[in-house]
Amino acid sequence: MKRATNKAERLLQIEALLLAHPEGLTQAEIARRLQVNRSTIHRYLPDLDRFCVYETADGKLLIDRDHYLAQVHLTMHEAMALHLAARLMATRTDKHNPHAAAALRKLGLALEQLAPLISQHLSISADVMDDAARRHDPVYQEVLETLTRAWSLGRKVHLKHQMPDQQVFEYIFAPYFIEPYAVGQTAHVIGWRDPPGALRTFKIERIKAIRILDETYTIPGDFDPHDLLANAWGIWYTEAEPVEVALRFHPRVAHRVRETRWHQSEEIEEQPDGSLVWRAKVAEPQEMLNWIRGWGADATILEPEELRQQMAGEARRLAKAYGWALHRGEQETSTTDEHQFFSDFFGG
């Protein structure tokens, strides 16, 4: 490393060295790299507090990455992009997140002179995320923080994961990527799991205990989360070929469907009656069901057939729950009436 000419430059060099070596360096190692005496590094120790540097029991200097302040400079439009992301987070998660709230407040303060109105609303968004009505889940917060720390350091974790049937299993896990999931108001972590020695995804809320390990890992060069999730509707991916899903949308909602790109593979076919047929190749069509249900009778499943039949069964149960047959003064819906009902409901 090029020798610095003054103390300020050396401090910045020490900061850069420790950021590049998350495992830490001894004073002697730093002195050798900077071509100075070890006593010089020792004299700088009080000045390194501003970089959140501390000394470990084995004599290494480390940066406390949980509290280190990264320097970020944003334009007003870049800050607006973060504001929109923060608002999406604030409205699509039910968890209290003090880190997100603190980040928004800092961003708001930075924009106080440049864009006071934006600054004010960033502060409001921070208050929303700190609202007492949000779920305070200390276990979730600890798990997310530990996963973030492990991901940043490239170290594996030992975790306990609870299945929906309440069974708990223990794994060694290397986090590769953390992905938010707006539909479920949650987040998932994708990574390598032992056992079975394969790529797996955990819903973070289901991780009930976690601790970071000394064992390190390297994310494979061919791992690309964007490619992995390219065919997913949300978070579910598969090694199998994606399935083509076709829906017919009623004319009264066709304009709303056109306004948004719902999936990267989607194709739209305009129909003479003003309706449209929407097609996409999706990794796991089951993940789409909540979205399809949200359109009610304005969306008809054309394919795959098994998904259509599943929704038809739900429609029958829904009709019964709302007393559709009893409304006609009958105890059971006749075959003719049932056929007419589903013909109206599914448009076929």
C-alpha positions in Angstrom: 0.0 0.0 0.0 1.3 3.5 -0.8 2.7 5.3 2.2 0.5 8.1 3.5 2.0 11.5 4.2 -0.1 12.6 7.1 -2.2 11.2 10.0 -5.6 11.8 8.3 -4.6 9.8 5.2 -3.3 6.9 7.4 -6.6 6.8 9.4 -8.5 6.5 6.1 -6.1 3.7 5.0 -6.7 1.8 8.2 -10.4 2.2 7.7 -10.1 0.8 4.2 -7.9 -2.1 5.3 -10.3 -3.2 8.1 -13.3 -2.9 5.8 -11.5 -5.2 3.3 -10.6 -7.7 6.1 -13.7 -8.4 8.2 -11.8 -11.1 10.0 -9.6 -8.3 11.5 -5.9 -7.4 11.4 -3.3 -7.1 14.2 -1.6 -3.8 14.8 1.6 -5.3 13.5 -0.1 -6.4 10.3 -1.6 -3.0 9.7 1.8 -1.3 10.4 3.5 -3.6 7.9 0.9 -2.8 5.2 1.1 1.0 5.9 4.9 0.9 6.2 4.9 2.5 9.6 6.0 1.5 13.1 3.6 -0.5 15.2 3.8 2.3 17.9 2.2 4.6 15.3 -0.8 2.4 14.9 -1.1 2.1 18.7 -1.1 6.0 19.0 -4.0 6.1 16.5 -6.3 3.8 18.5 -8.3 6.5 20.2 -8.9 8.2 16.8 -10.2 5.0 15.3 -13.3 5.1 17.5 -15.1 7.2 14.8 -14.8 4.2 12.5 -16.3 1.9 15.1 -13.0 0.0 15.5 -12.4 -2.2 18.5 -9.8 -4.7 19.7 -10.6 -8.3 20.2 -9.3 -10.6 22.9 -6.8 -12.1 20.5 -5.3 -8.7 19.6 -7.0 -8.0 16.3 -8.6 -4.7 15.3 -12.1 -5.1 13.8 -14.8 -2.7 12.5 -18.1 -3.1 14.3 -20.2 -3.4 11.2 -23.5 -3.2 13.1 -22.7 0.5 14.0 -20.3 1.6 11.3 -21.7 4.6 9.4 -21.4 4.2 5.6 -21.1 7.5 3.8 -23.8 7.9 1.1 -24.4 10.9 -1.1 -27.8 11.1 -2.9 -29.4 13.4 -5.4 -33.0 14.5 -4.7 -34.4 12.0 -7.2 -32.3 9.2 -5.7 -33.7 10.1 -2.3 -37.2 10.0 -3.7 -36.6 6.5 -5.0 -35.6 5.5 -1.4 -38.7 7.3 -0.1 -41.0 5.2 -2.4 -39.2 2.0 -1.4 -39.6 2.9 2.3 -43.3 3.7 1.8 -43.8 0.3 0.2 -42.0 -1.3 3.1 -44.0 0.7 5.6 -47.3 -0.4 4.1 -46.4 -4.0 3.2 -44.9 -5.3 6.5 -46.4 -5.6 9.9 -43.1 -5.8 11.8 -41.6 -3.1 13.9 -38.2 -2.3 12.3 -36.1 0.3 14.2 -33.3 0.2 11.7 -35.6 1.1 8.8 -37.1 3.9 10.9 -33.7 5.3 11.8 -32.5 5.2 8.2 -35.6 7.2 7.1 -35.0 9.8 9.7 -31.4 10.2 8.7 -32.4 10.5 5.1 -35.1 13.1 6.0 -32.5 15.2 8.0 -30.1 15.1 5.0 -32.8 16.5 2.8 -34.1 19.1 5.2 -32.5 22.0 3.4 -32.7 20.6 -0.2 -36.3 19.4 -0.2 -38.1 20.2 3.1 -41.5 18.7 2.0 -39.9 15.4 1.1 -37.9 15.5 4.3 -41.1 16.0 6.3 -42.8 13.0 4.8 -39.7 10.8 5.3 -40.0 11.6 9.0 -43.7 10.7 8.9 -42.9 7.4 7.3 -40.3 6.7 10.0 -43.0 7.4 12.6 -45.3 4.9 10.9 -42.7 2.2 11.1 -42.2 3.0 14.8 -46.0 2.9 15.5 -46.9 1.0 18.6 -49.6 -0.8 16.7 -46.9 -2.7 14.8 -45.9 -6.2 16.0 -42.8 -6.1 18.2 -41.1 -9.4 17.6 -37.7 -9.5 19.2 -36.9 -13.0 17.9 -37.7 -11.9 14.3 -35.5 -8.8 14.7 -32.6 -10.9 16.1 -32.9 -13.4 13.3 -32.9 -10.7 10.6 -29.9 -8.9 12.2 -27.9 -12.2 12.5 -28.7 -13.2 9.0 -27.6 -9.7 7.8 -24.4 -9.9 9.8 -23.6 -13.4 8.5 -24.3 -12.5 4.9 -22.1 -9.4 5.2 -19.2 -11.5 6.7 -19.7 -14.6 4.6 -20.2 -16.8 7.7 -22.6 -19.7 8.2 -25.3 -19.8 10.9 -26.9 -22.6 13.0 -30.6 -22.2 13.1 -33.8 -23.8 14.3 -36.7 -23.7 11.9 -40.3 -24.4 12.8 -42.5 -26.1 10.2 -46.3 -25.2 9.9 -47.0 -28.4 11.9 -44.9 -27.0 14.8 -42.0 -29.5 14.3 -38.6 -27.9 14.7 -35.5 -28.9 12.7 -31.9 -27.7 13.0 -29.7 -26.8 10.1 -26.4 -25.3 9.2 -27.2 -22.5 6.7 -25.2 -20.1 4.4 -27.3 -17.1 3.5 -27.0 -16.1 -0.2 -29.9 -13.5 -0.5 -32.7 -11.9 1.5 -35.9 -11.2 -0.4 -39.0 -9.3 0.7 -42.4 -10.8 0.0 -45.1 -8.2 -0.2 -48.0 -10.7 -0.5 -47.3 -12.3 2.8 -45.9 -9.1 4.5 -42.7 -11.0 5.3 -39.2 -11.7 4.1 -37.4 -14.9 3.0 -33.8 -15.9 3.0 -32.3 -18.1 0.2 -29.1 -20.0 0.8 -27.3 -23.3 1.1 -28.7 -25.7 3.7 -27.1 -28.7 5.4 -28.8 -31.1 5.4 -29.6 -31.8 2.6 -26.7 -29.9 0.9 -28.9 -28.0 -1.4 -30.3 -24.5 -2.1 -33.3 -23.8 0.1 -35.5 -20.9 1.2 -36.6 -20.1 4.7 -39.5 -17.8 5.8 -37.7 -15.6 8.4 -40.6 -15.7 10.8 -40.3 -19.5 11.1 -36.7 -19.3 12.3 -37.0 -19.5 16.0 -33.3 -19.4 17.1 -30.1 -18.6 15.4 -26.4 -18.1 16.1 -23.5 -17.2 13.8 -20.7 -19.6 13.3 -16.9 -19.2 12.6 -17.2 -21.3 9.5 -17.1 -19.2 6.3 -18.6 -19.8 2.9 -18.4 -18.4 -0.6 -21.5 -17.7 -2.7 -21.1 -19.6 -6.0 -20.2 -17.3 -9.0 -23.2 -18.7 -11.0 -25.7 -17.9 -8.2 -28.0 -15.1 -9.5 -31.1 -14.5 -7.4 -32.8 -12.5 -10.1 -32.4 -15.4 -12.6 -33.5 -17.9 -9.9 -36.7 -15.9 -9.2 -37.3 -14.9 -12.8 -40.2 -17.2 -13.3 -41.5 -17.0 -9.7 -44.8 -15.2 -9.0 -43.3 -14.2 -5.7 -40.8 -16.3 -3.8 -41.5 -19.9 -5.1 -39.0 -21.2 -7.6 -38.5 -24.6 -9.2 -35.9 -26.5 -11.3 -38.8 -27.7 -13.4 -40.1 -26.0 -16.5 -42.5 -23.1 -15.7 -46.2 -23.6 -16.2 -48.2 -21.5 -18.6 -51.1 -19.8 -16.9 -53.9 -18.2 -18.9 -56.6 -16.0 -17.5 -59.5 -14.2 -19.2 -60.3 -10.8 -17.7 -63.7 -9.2 -18.0 -63.9 -5.9 -20.1 -64.6 -3.9 -16.9 -61.2 -4.6 -15.5 -59.2 -5.0 -18.7 -57.8 -1.5 -18.5 -56.5 -2.1 -15.0 -54.8 -5.3 -16.1 -53.0 -3.4 -18.9 -51.8 -0.7 -16.6 -49.4 -3.0 -14.7 -46.8 -5.5 -15.8 -47.6 -8.3 -13.5 -44.9 -10.8 -14.6 -41.9 -10.6 -16.8 -43.1 -13.3 -19.2 -46.7 -12.0 -19.6 -48.4 -11.6 -22.9 -51.8 -10.0 -23.5 -54.3 -10.9 -26.2 -57.1 -8.4 -26.8 -60.5 -9.9 -27.5 -63.2 -8.6 -29.8 -65.7 -8.1 -26.8 -63.2 -5.9 -24.9 -62.0 -8.6 -22.6 -58.4 -9.8 -22.7 -56.5 -13.1 -22.3 -53.5 -12.8 -20.1 -50.7 -15.4 -20.3 -47.5 -16.0 -18.3 -45.1 -18.8 -17.6 -44.9 -19.2 -13.8 -42.7 -21.4 -11.7 -45.5 -22.4 -9.3 -49.1 -21.4 -10.2 -50.4 -22.1 -6.7 -48.6 -19.0 -5.6 -50.9 -16.9 -7.8 -54.1 -18.0 -6.2 -54.5 -15.1 -3.8 -54.0 -12.6 -6.7 -56.5 -14.5 -8.9 -59.0 -14.6 -6.0 -58.7 -10.8 -5.6 -60.2 -10.3 -9.1 -63.3 -12.2 -8.1 -65.6 -13.1 -11.0 -63.7 -10.7 -13.3 -60.9 -13.3 -13.8 -61.5 -16.7 -15.4 -58.8 -19.4 -15.3 -58.4 -20.9 -18.7 -55.4 -23.1 -17.9 -53.8 -25.1 -16.4 -56.8 -27.3 -16.0 -55.9 -28.4 -12.4 -55.8 -24.7 -11.3 -59.2 -24.1 -13.0 -60.7 -27.1 -11.2 -59.3 -26.0 -7.9 -60.9 -22.6 -8.2 -64.1 -24.1 -9.4 -64.2 -26.1 -6.2 -63.6 -23.0 -4.1 -66.4 -21.2 -6.0 -68.8 -24.0 -5.1 -67.9 -23.8 -1.4 -68.2 -20.0 -1.6 -71.6 -20.2 -3.2 -72.8 -22.6 -0.5 -71.2 -20.4 2.3 -73.2 -17.4 1.0 -76.4 -19.4 0.7 -76.7 -19.2 -3.0 -78.9 -22.3 -3.2 -81.0 -21.3 -0.2 -81.6 -17.9 -1.9 -83.6 -19.8 -4.5 -85.6 -21.6 -1.8 -83.7 -24.9 -2.4 -81.8 -27.1 -0.1 -79.5 -28.4 -2.8 -78.5 -26.7 -6.1 -79.8 -28.6 -9.1 -77.5 -29.7 -11.8 -79.0 -27.2 -14.2 -78.7 -24.3 -11.8 -75.2 -25.2 -10.8 -74.1 -25.3 -14.4 -75.6 -21.9 -15.0 -74.0 -20.5 -11.9 -70.5 -21.7 -12.9 -71.1 -20.7 -16.5 -71.7 -17.1 -15.2 -68.9 -17.3 -12.7 -66.2 -18.6 -15.0 -67.5 -17.2 -18.2 -67.7 -20.6 -20.0 
